[in-house]
């Protein structure tokens, strides 16, 4: 992975991976650590000059998609009309970073068409675009899509990649070693709303007992980062289970999430929801040698499962045929 997104003339194509949060969602917004990795499932965009600005040939242009609107406002103001085609392997509104992957790929393509950028600046811009669309959230998702690999947020300076800022808020993004594990993720089929879930959890943290909950989230995420870093599957599984207990307590689990977690239990070291919750997806760490069994259990329980690994490939440009768009 290079540190630069080089300048290219339109048409430009770029791709970026989705993400899976292992520990720390929701609490990260209040400064607690988070661990996540870039999934080997990705989104890709192609950007071309056009007579009018459209996304996937939608006649309303940018209006139906807040992420596209935000990208145009922040990364393409005055750049002229463009046609964007987007494809993805990530289920939408599933807690697996479909919006972060789209935003990172589109931000990379637009940055390339306006002179290029470095990866730290791209991470900042991608976060601004996603935050502009959602109104809430932290930069972990977009940084994972930009950087690839296993990343931490708010976990100190070890393996530091960059800092992302918004107003007075600062988040330090770091890298940890990939343990080489296969994970299982499964979409419940219930779409989730990140913005609604984040606001509900913020209210819970602000109520009686919220400080205690936040400290427990912090402890579990810190110990989880250490466990993954040393490749300790058993400890990681225990901490996944504890993290899910906390997520239930703040009210972001869902009956379909609980069904998938029960189905996973015999073949998993531990499992939890991943992302905003209240729907969306779960992540489970298989017991060694039982990856296929776990995926089958999740499918039989009605989930849409994927066996995934972390990918080191972050946002990058894709070569187009010489005749494309010309």
N, C-alpha and C positions, 0 to 999 in steps of 0.2 A: 504494500500500500504506500503510495507516495504521499507527501505532505501537501502537495499542490493540486489544484484543479486548474489545468492550463486553459488559456484563451483559445477559443475556436469560433469560427463564423457559423451562423445558423445555416442549415439545421443542425441541432445538437441533441444527442441522446445521453441520458444518465440513468443510473440505477442505484438503489440503496436498500439495505436489509431492514426487516422489521426488528422487533426486540421482544425480549421476555424478561420481566422483572422477577428476580429470585427472592429478594428480601427488600423491605422498606417502602413499598408504595404507600402513598398518603402521608406517612410521617416525614418523608423527605421534603415535603413542602414546608415543614416547620423545622428544617435544619438537621433532621436525623439522617444517618447514612442509608444508602441504597446500593444494592448490587443487581446488575442486569447484564444481559449479553445480547449481541446481535444475532438474530436467527438466520439460518440458511434458507429463508424464504424472503423474497424481495419484490419491490415495485420498480418499474421502469417507465420513463417518460421520453417522448420525442417532441422537440419544440421546433416549429417551422414558422417562417414568415407567412402571413395570411392577410386577406382583405379585411377580416374582422377577427376579434379575439374569441376563441371558442375552446372548450375543453371537451374532448371526446365527442365532437360534432354537435354538442348541445346548442340549440338555437338561442338560448338565453345567455350565451356567453359565460361570463364568470359568476353570474348571480346564484346558481344553485349550489355552489361549493364554496364555503367560507375559507377553506385553506387556499384555494386557487385565488380568491379575491385578495386575501392577505398577502400572498406571494407577489401578485401584481403590484399592490400598493407599496410593498417594502423593497422589492428587488427588481422591478421592471417599470417603474414610473417613467412615462415619456419614451418608452422603448419601442412603441408602435404595436400594431395588432399582431398577434401570434395565434397559431393553432397548436394545441397541446394534445397529444394522445398518451393516455396512461393505461398500463396493464399491471396486474398484481397477482401474486400467488397467495396473498394474505387475506383472510376473511375480514370484511369491514366491521367496525364497531365491536371487535372481538377481544380487545385488550392486548393485541399482539403487535401494535405499532403500525397499523396500516396508514394512519395519517402521518406519522413521523417518517415512514419510508417514502411516501409520496412527497412530503414537504422537502426532505433532504435531497431526493433525486431532482425535484424541480428547482430547488435553490442552487444545486450544483450546475444544472444546465443553464440557468439564467446567469449565474456568476461567470460561467465560461464564455457566454455570449457577450458579456460586458467587460471582458479583459482578464478573467481568471481571478483566483483567490487562493488563500492558504486554508488549511483544514480547520484551524482554530476560528478563523473569521467565518467560515461556512457554518460551523457549529453555532456560533452566536446568531447568525442570520436565520438559520433554520429554526432555532428556538423562538426568535422574535416572530417569525411567521406563524408557527403553531400557537404560540401564546396569543397572538393577535386574533386568531380564529376562535380559540377556546375561552380566552379570558382568564384562565387559571392554569396551574401546573408548574412543573419543574423541567429543567433541560435534559434530564437523563435520557428520555426516549430519543430525542433528536440527536443528542451526542452519540448514542449507540449507533444510530443509523448513519451518522457521518463517519465515525471512527472504526466501527467493527470491533469484534472481540468482546472480552469481558471488561466491564467498566464499573467503577464506583462513583458515587456522588456523595459529597460531604464526609468523606472518610479520611481526611488528612492529606498530606502532601506526597505520600508514597506513590510512586508511579505516575506522578502528575502529568496530565496531558495539556489541560488548559483550564481557564476560568471563564464561566459564563455569568453575565451580569444583567440585571434589570433594576434600574433605579438604585436603591441602596442594598438590594439583595445580591449576594454572590454565592455561586456554587462552584466548588472545585471538582473537576472531572479527572479521575485517575484510572490507571489500567492495572488489572490483576491477571495472573497467569490462567490460561485456559486449562481446566483439569482434564479435558479430553473426554468428558462424559457425553453419552446420549441422554437426552431428556425426552419426555413425552408431554406435549401440550394438546389440549382438547378444547374446542369451542363448544359452549353449551347450546348454541343456537339462539340465545337470548341476547339481543343487542344491549350494550351498555352506553351510558352517557358519562363521559369523563367529567365534564363540568359539573353536572348535578351531584355525582358521587363525591367529588372533591369538596364541594360546598357543604354537603351533609356531614362529612367527616370533620371539616373545620369546626362546625358547630359542636360536634361531640368533644373534640379536643378542648374547646373553650368552656365546656361545662364542668360540673363537679367531677373530680377524678380524672380529668383530661390530662393533667400533668403526669400522674402515675402511669397512665396508658402510654403517653409519649415516651417516657423513659424506658418502658418495657419494649416498645418498638425499637428504640435505639439500641438496647442491649442485644436483642435478638439479631438485628441486622449486623451489628459489629461482630458478634460471635459467628454469624453465618458467613461473613466475608472471610474471616480467618479459617473457618472449616473448609470452604471451597478452595481457598488458596493453598491449603495443605493437602487437598484431595481426600478429605475424610468424609466418605459417603454416609456413614452411620450418623455422625454428628450433624451433618447437613440435613438429613432426613428428619431428625428430632426437631431441629430449629424450623424447618418448613412447617411441621405440624403445629408448633407453638405460634408461629407467625399467623397461621390460619385462625387459631383461637382468638388472637387479638383482632383480626379482621372481622370475625363474627361479632366481637364485642363492640366494634365501632359501627356495625350495622351495614356492611357492604357485601355480606354473603348473599346467597340466593338458593331456593330449593333445588334448582338444577345444578348449581355448583356442588351442593352437598351430595346429590346423587352420584355425580362423577367422582367425587372424593371417596365415597364408600366403595364404588366399583374399583377404584385404583388401589385401595388399601392392601389387598393380599400380595400384590406384585410390586409395591413401591416402598422405598425407604421413608418417604414422606411426600406430602402434596399440599397445595394451597391454591387459592385463586391467584391470578396474576393480572396486574393492571388495576383499573378503577374498581372492578367488581360490580355487584348488583346485576349480574349477568356476565357476559364476556367468557373468559377461558380459565382453565386451571393449568398448572404446571406440576409435574410429578417427576421425581427422580427414581428411575427403576432400580429394583434390586438387581445386582450383577447377574447378567445372563437372562433376565426376564423382560427385556425390552419389548419383544414381540408380544408376549403374553399381556403386558400392560396396555399396549396399543389396542389389542383385541378386546380387552375388558372395557376400555373406554368407548370403543365403537359399539359394542353390544349394549352399553348403557345409554346409547343415543347421542354421544358426542361426535364431533368431527375431529378425529385425532391426527396428530403428526408426530413422527419421531424426528427430532431436530438435534442439531449441534450448534455450538457457537461458530460463527463465521468470522475470520479475520478481515474479510473484505468489507470496507465501509463504502460510502458514496463514491462513485467513480463514473467517468465518462465511458460511453460505449461507442465503438467505431461503427459508423453507418456506411452502407455501400456508397461508392463515389457518386452515383446518380441520384441518391435519395434527396428529394425535395428540391432538386435543381432543374 
